[in-house]
Amino acid sequence: MKKALSALLAVFVALSAGGCSPVNIWADYRETEDLELIRVLGVDSADQSVTVTAGTGEWADGEESRIIMQRAENLPAALNCLRCDPVGREPCFTHTEYLVVGEELAREGLGGLLDYVERMSTLRLKTGLFIVRGGSAESAISACAGERSSAADMLKYISANVELMGLGSVYSCGSVAASLADDGLALVQAVAVGGSGGTEGDFILKPLGYAAFRDGKLLCYFEGAEAAALSVLTGRVKSMGMSAEPEDGSRAVMELRGFHVRVSPRWEEAGLAAVRVDIEAKAGLTQMSGGADIEAKAVRRALERRLAGQLEELTERTIVRTQALGCDFAGLGGMLDRRCPGKFASVRVDWASIYPNLDITVSARVELDRTFEITSTPASAVYGDERGNVDAVR
């Protein structure tokens, strides 16, 4: 055995030394200076053609990022046209972080685009996917190009912070493709171009919530509070803001976090009869106005009840809308499947027809676990005032 292994090793070394190695590790080698690193790629469809808009990365020598746009009859042809860019660098998609899709293409369907991404050897499945509401990817990427920032920078900020805002969540191309293949439904982060409020001509990308897809095509949008409710139900939110009035003339602005969602089905002989959704959350006071004594137990309990009631109403309203659409964008079927897989197997095939008419109730409980003395700023509450008092933190 040892002699056979030694002989095989000798043959491999001889072939390598003679330049006949069966695997050439340098076959795809490119000099960095010859590559154009694409950070964000936009895709639009119009007039039976496809437009791709590529936003490049910045170079170490200070060269600014650029916008490259090409149009062709289909996506592969448009991407190949990028190689005709006058600069002469070869587009490199291995570092592409974000894929932006215009609304018109989203309404036509994402199937062909996601299929191509899955088969493309360079563009990664973990690339974040975005939909531009009411506009094109080309206009969004081009409008946000400036000396100080780019569309890629703004999408990076959104990806890192949108779950802290309660305005959606960024799903990857692979995740969206898998969700569509599983039950035909998917949520994708939606953005829109808006003014920055600064100098004239400055534009930014703003997170709006979710673009909802059925059978690969854009169906509708869930924005603002509805997007926050879907994020809570799907476990894709880290915090969300909510205000309440514990007493007349008082107003509290709260940050809700630490969400926990549990589903409790009620089964009868005929099958699944009803589902109760229980939501628990922690709340922290961020701002208080008016004369209410936040340290009083009665005021705190009243505030918790108000917050829980608002969370219940918002979640119920969002679920009712998904039922009217006939689409379980809330992911309740998946939660039931994980909770009781054996019983859910009996309704899994018919879930799409059961969900719209299912009796679903929501119960929420909010615990106020962090407040500041309303006469102090958060900084003085944390670090103490001139007397060194840090007891204001609850």
N, C-alpha and C positions, 0 to 999 in steps of 0.2 A: 504493500500500500504506500509506504514511504517512498519507494523507488518511483511509483507511478506519479505521485504528487510532485516529486523532484523533476521528473521528465516534463510534466505539463508546465511547471514554472519556467523551466529552461526554454521551452518553445515560446512561451509568452514573452519572455525577455528578449529572445532573438528577433521575434516579429516587431516588437517595439523599437528595438535598436535599429532595425532595418527600415523603419518608416512605414511598416505595414500594419500598424496598430488598427484593430477593428473598430475602435472608437476614437474619433478625433475630438477632444474636448475643446479645441479652439475653433470649431467649425462656425459657431455663431458669435464669435468674439467681435466686438465693436469698440472703437475708441469712444470715450465719453464725449469728446469734443465733436464727434460726428453724429451724436444723437440729440434729438429734440424731445426732452422729457415732457410728456403730456400729463398735467395734473387733473384737468377737468375736461370732459368730452360731452358736448351737447349734440343731440340728434333731433331733427325736425322732419316732418313730412308735409309736402305741399305740391300741388300740381303734378302728381304722379312722379315725384322725384324726392330724393332724400338729401338733406343738408346736414353736414357735420361741422361743428364749431369746436376747435381745440384751443384750450388755454394752456400755455406752456409754463414751466417752472422758471424761477429766477436762477441765474448763473452766479457762481462764486466770484466772478470778476466784475460783478455789478450790472451785467446786462439784464435789462428788465424783461419780464414775461411778455409774451406776444399772443395775439389772437389770430388763428389761422382758420379760414372757412373754405369749404369746398362743397360742390353740389354735383350729384350724379343720379343715375336712374335707380340705383339701389345702394344699400349700406356698404357692402364690400367694395364697390366701385368708388364710392365717395371717400372711403378710408384710403384706398390706393392713390387717389388724387392728392392726398396730403403729402405724398412723397414728391410731388411736383413743386413744392414750395420753393420760391426763389432762393431762400437761404441755403438750401441744399442739405440740411440735416435730415436724418432718417427719423420719423416719428417713433417714439418708444412708449408703449402703453403699459409696460410692467409696473410703472409707478403711478398710474392713473388712480386717483382716489375717489372721484365722483363722476357719475353718469347722470346728465340732466336731460330730461325729455320734455319737449313742447306739448302743449295741451292737445293740439290737433292729432299728433301721432298717438298720444295716450288714448284718445277717443277711438282711433282706428284699431288699436290693440298693441299690447306689448309682446305678444307671442313671438313674432319673428325676431324682434330685437333681442329678447332674452335667450332665444335659441341660438342666435349668433354669438352672444357673449359666452354661452356655455361651451361652444365649439371653438371659440377664438383662443389660440394658444397663449396670447400675451395679456389680454384684458382679464383681470381677475374677477372671480365670482363674488368676492367680498367687497367689491367696489360699491360705495353707497349710491342709492338710487333716489332721484328727486324728480318731481313733476312741477312744471311752471304753470300756475293757474292763470288763465286768461292771456297767455302769451307764448312766445317761442323760446326755445333754449338759446338760439342765436342772439336774440335781443337781450336775454337775461345775462348771458356771459359778456357780451359786448358792452352793455350799459354799465356794468360794474367794474370794468377795467379802468384802472387809474394808476397814478404814480405811487400811491401809498398802499393800495390794496388791490385785490382781484377777486373774481367770483370764487376761485378755489379757496382763498383765505376766508371769505364769508361763509362758505359751505363748511369749512373746517370748524368755525366758531359755532355754527348751528348744530353740527354733529355733536360737539362737546357739551352744549348747553341746553338743547331743546327739551330734554327730559327734565331739566330743572325748571323750565318755564311752564311745563304742562301743555305744550303746543305741538305735541307729536313725538315721533321717534324715527330715527333713520334706520331703514332696513336695507340690507345688502341685495344686490342683484340675485344672488343665489337663494337667499331667504324668500324673496318675492316669487321667484320661479318655483320653488318648492311648495309654497303656499298655494299658488295657482294650480299646480299639478295635483295637490292633495284634495282640495274641495272647490276650486275655481274662484276663490275669494282671496283678496290681498289688500293690505293697507300700505301706502307709499307716502313718504313725507312730501308735503306740498309747500312750495315757496312762491313768492311774488316779488316783483321789482317795485321798490318804493323809494321816495326821496329820503335822504338822510337827515334833513333838517339843517344841513350845513350850507356850504356854498352852492350856488346854483350849478346844476349839472351833476352833482354828486348823487349816486344811486346806491342802494344796498339791497341785498336779498333778505326778505323777512320770512320767518316760518309762519305758516298759516294753520297747520293742522294736518289732516290726512286727505289724500286722494284715494277713494275707494274703488277697487276694481272687481268686476264680476266677469268670469270667463275671459280674462285678459284685457277687457275694455274698460275705460273709465266710466264709472256709473254716477258718482256724485262726490261731494266733498263733505268732510266733517271738520268744522273750524271751531276755534275758541274753546268754549266750555264743553261742547260735545267731543272735541278731540281730547280734552283732558279726561273726560269720563271713559272714553275708549282706552286711553292709556292706563287708567287705573284698573280697568277690567282685564286688560291684556298684560298687566305687570310691566309696563314700559314707561313708568313715570317715577321720578325721584322726589319731586315736590310740585305743589301748585298753590297759587294764591287764591284766597277767598275772604270776603269781608262779611261782617255780621253786626247787628245792632243789639247788644245785650239789654240796654235800657233806652228809654226815650231820650233823644238828643246825644246819645253816645254811639260811637262807631269804632269797630276794631278791625284791623286788617291782619289776617292770619296767614301763616305758611303751613300747609298740610303736607305731611310726609309719613314715611313708614307705613305705607298702605299694605293691608292684608285682605285678600278676597277669598271667600269660601262659598261654594255652592252646595245646597241641600235639596236633592230631588225628592219628590213624593211619588211613589209608585203605586199603581192600582192594578187590578186584574187586567184592565184594558191596555195597560202600559204606563208611560210617563204622564202624570196628571198635572204636575206643577213643579216649579223650581223657585227656591228662595236664594237670593244673593245677599250675603252678609259682608259688609265692608267695615274694617277697622282702620283708624288712622290716628296719628299724633298731630297735635297742632302747637305752633309757637306764635306768640304775639310779636308782630313786627311794627305795628303802629296803633296808637290809641288816641282818640279825640273825644271830648265830652267829659261829663262829670262822673261817670260810673267808676266805682271802686273795684278795680280788677282783682284786688286781693280778697274781696268778700266771696265767700264760698257760694252764695246764692247767685252772684253775678257770673262767676266762672261756670257754674252748672248751666245757667241760662245760655251762656255763650256756646257751650258744648252742644246743647240741644239745637240751637239755631244752626250751627255748622253741620251737624248730623242731618238735620232736616233738609238743608240746601243740597247736601251731597246725595241724599236719597232722591230728591226731586230731579236733580240733574241726571243721575244715572238712569232712573226710570224713563225719563224723557228720551234719552239717547237709545236705550234698549227698544223702546216702542218704535222709534224711527227705523232701527235696523229690522224690526219685525215687519214694518210696513213695506220695506224694500225686499223682504223675503230673503235676507242675507245675514248670517250670523257673524257680523264683523266684530262683535264683542267677544267671540271665542268661547261662548258658554258650552258649546258642544265638546270642545277639547277639554274643558275643565270637568265636565260630567264624565267623559271617557276616562280621565285619570282618576276621578273619584270612585267610580263604580264601573270598571271596564266590562265586567260580565253582563250586567243588566243593560248597559248602554249599547252593547253589541246587538241587542234586539231591536233597537231603533236607529242604529247608525245609518243604515241604508236609506231610511225615510226621514232623516233629520231635517233635510231641506224643506220638506212639506210640513213637518211637525212644528218647527220653530216659529213660523209666523203666527200661529194660533195658540201657542203655549202660554199658560198662566205663569207669569214671572213677576215676583215681588222683590223689592229691595229694602234692606234694613241696614242702617249705618250707625256706627258709634265712634265718636271723636273724643279723644282725651287731651285736654289742655295741659301740657306738661312743661311749658317754658314760657314765662312771662317776665317782663321787666317793670320795675317801679315806674309808673307813668310820669313821675316828675323828673326822671333821669333819662339821659340818652343811653342807648345800648352800650356805648363805649364806657361811660361812667359806671354803668351797672356791672360791667365785666371787670373793669380795672379798679373800681372804687373811686369815690370822690376825694376831696382834699382831706377828709377825716379817715380815709382808708376803709370806707364801708363797702364791702362786697356782698352783703347779705341781700342785696336787691335781686340777685339771680335766683329764680325759683326752679 
